[in-house]
Amino acid sequence: MGVLALGVIGCSDPEPQVIDMNEVAAEAGLSEDDYVVHENGAIEIKGSEDNSTAENKVLWYQDDLSEPVETVGMLDGKAILASAGLEPAEVEDSVDTEGKPKKLYIMNDESPLSAWFSHSPNNISLNWYMYSDEPKTTEYSQQSLKDAYKLARAMAGREGADAVMYLSNGGKYRSKPVGGHPATGQCNNGICFIHIDLKS
């Protein structure tokens, strides 16, 4: 029997949407033996029995889409942040590889494990962390993962949330479309990213 979570998607008078978390997990490449769906809709990834590392014991946050986030697309970095309800702690101005203006938004300047988001007319990068070697790093990592979900949903709705979930569970993107643009991403040793090419 599947576990259903009630989610709300959209901006003005959003309609409730029933989300089958088992379907979401299947889309993320997980078999039924790989995870457990809890009553609140969170998905816990099972670790192998012979691997008792702390990382496998962490119940990593999974966005059940119940918090409304308006999908605003990828062209305006400030609109993405506003829709996600996030106020960056630090903003840095620079240029991308083609000389176009780029802004780097760091969500929390009190932690080196903060999610960060860079935006230029040519590309977007979203980074988050999944470290669990001690309680404080796990706490900061969980927050960075939550922020990544919100930003991804502001950019590409359910498709953005699915991308973060897929990558966080060990998947890789190689020019896979997200929000109509090719994306590359993966997690490696607790560092996760998705890079979206807006030129294509």
N, C-alpha and C positions, 0 to 999 in steps of 0.2 A: 504494500500500500504506500503510495507517495505521500509525502508531507507537503502541505501547501502553506505558503506564507502570503499574507495580504499586503500588497504594496500599492503605493500611490505614485504615479508618474505624471509629469506635466507641470503646467504653471497656473493657469486660471481654471478654477473649479475642477481639479484633477479627478478623473474617474478611478475608482478602486480597480486594481488589477490583481487577479489571483496568479501567483507565481509558483510553479512547481519546482521546488529546489532540487529535486532529483533530476529534472530535465536540465536545469542549469548546470548541475554537476556533470551530467553526461556530455553537455556541450563543452565543458572544460576538460574533457578527456578522462574523466574518472569513472571507473567501474564501481558497481554497488559494493564491492568488497573493500574499496579504498577509503570509504568515508562513512560517517554517521550524521544524520540530520537531527538536530536537537529541536525541542518543542518551540523555541523562539525563532526557528528557521536557520540558525547558524549551522554551517557545515564544518565538522571536525574531520581533518584528514588523519587517517590511521597511519602510524609508523610501523615499519616491519618489526617483527618480534625480536630479531637479533640486533636491533639498533635502538638503544635506550637513551639516545641523546636528548637533551632538554628540548631541542627544537621540535621533536615529534610529540612532546607533551603539551605544547602550547595550543590552545584553541584560538587560532588566528581569526580575526574579525572577518566576517562576510557580510557584505551589504545586502540587506533584504529588500531594498528599494522602498521601504515604508516612509522614509523622510523625503518630502517633495524636493526635487532639484530640477529646475527648468533647464532644458537642453537649449543652449544658445549657439552652438556651433563652435568653430575653431578660429575665427578671424579676429576676435577681440579678446585679448588677455584679461583686461579689466572686467569685461562682462562675464568671462568664465569664472573668475574669482568671486564676483558678486553673486552669481547664481549658486556657486558652491557654498556660499555663506562664510568664506574664509577671508581673513584680513592678514596679509603677509607681514611678518615681523621685520623683514628686510627686503629692499628692492634694489637691484643693481642694474645700471644701464651699460650696454656694450653694443657690439655689432656682430652679426652672424658671419659665416664664411663668405658670403657674397656682399658684405658691406651694408646690409640692411639693419635698421635699429632692432636691438634685441633687449628684452627685459628678463632678468632672473628674479623670481619670487621665492624667497625662503620663508616657509610657513612658521617656523619656530626657531628663533636665534639662541635659545637656551640649550638646544641639544644638537650635537653633530648628526643625529639620526633623524632630523626633520625632513619631511617631504619637501621637495622643491620642484619648481615648474618654470621652464623657460619658454618664451614666446617671441617669435619674429614672423614677418610675413611669409617666410620660407619654410619654417619648421617649428615643431613643438617638442619639447622633451619633458617627461614627467618621471621623477625618481622617488622611490620610497624604500624602506628598509624592513627586514624581517630577521632581526637578531634576537636570540633568546638565551644568551649565556648568563645573564643575571636579571633579576626582577626589573631594575630601572631601564636597562636596554630593551627588554621586552615591552615595557610600558611605552617608551618613546617610539618603538617600532610599530606597535599597535596603532598609535595616533597617526603616524606617517601613512600607514595603510588606509586608515579611515579617510584621511585627507585626500589620498590618491583616488579612492573610490568617488568621492564627491567631485573632484576636478574632472575625472574621466566621464562621469555622468553629465556634468555641465557641458562637456564637449560633444559627447556622442550618445547620451541616454543609456538605455539598457545595453547597447553594444559596447559602450565604454566600460560599464561595470563588469560585463562579461570578460572583457580584455584583461582588466586588472585581476579578476579572479583566476582566469586561465594562467596568466603569467605567474601569479603568486603561488600557484599549485604546481609549478615546474614546467609549464608549457613555454613554447618559444614562438615568436612571430617573425616571419621573414617575408616582408612586403605583403602582409595580409591587410586587407582594407578595414579601416576603422573610421567611421563617419565619412566614408567616401574617399579617404586618403590612405596610401600605403603606410603601414606601420611595421616597425621592427622592435622587438623587445624580448626580455627574458629576466630571470633572477639568477644570480650567481653568488654563492657564499654570502647570502643575506642582503645583497644589494640588487634592487630591482629597478628596471627602467622600461619605458616605452618611448620610442622616437617616431614622430609622425611627420611625413614629408608633405607639406602643403602645396608644393609646386606641381605635384602630379595629380 
